[in-house]
């Protein structure tokens, strides 16, 4: 995670410098706050990754002497296609539409969400499609 942390920290520092320059040249609040937000969006995950990279052993991607076989790992079976993520998204969409059309629309949305959660749980426990 060393490379990823350095990229994100570099992005954060870049936007921090641009925010300071922008503030002193324009004195405009909205643009400066957006640049400060971009600075934080680079700095926070970059700092987190840097924190953990120092405490973990080096990954094969971080070592110069690593081969492709070092990073291969175990290949397991991939899950099959499932309809339940789509159903869950549609339930969330219907629930969000309750802000537009009325609070009564939360009930059908919650019903579809609960159905999707039950379906994905049953499918993951049994294997295959439900």
Secondary structure, 3 states (H helix, E strand, C coil): CHHHHHHHHHHHHHHHHHHHHHHHHHCCHHHHHHHHHHHHHHHHHHHHHHHHHHHCCCCHHHCCCCCHHHHCCCCCCCCCCCCHHHHHHHHHHHHHCHHHHCCCHHHHHHHHHHHHHHHHHHHHHHCCCC
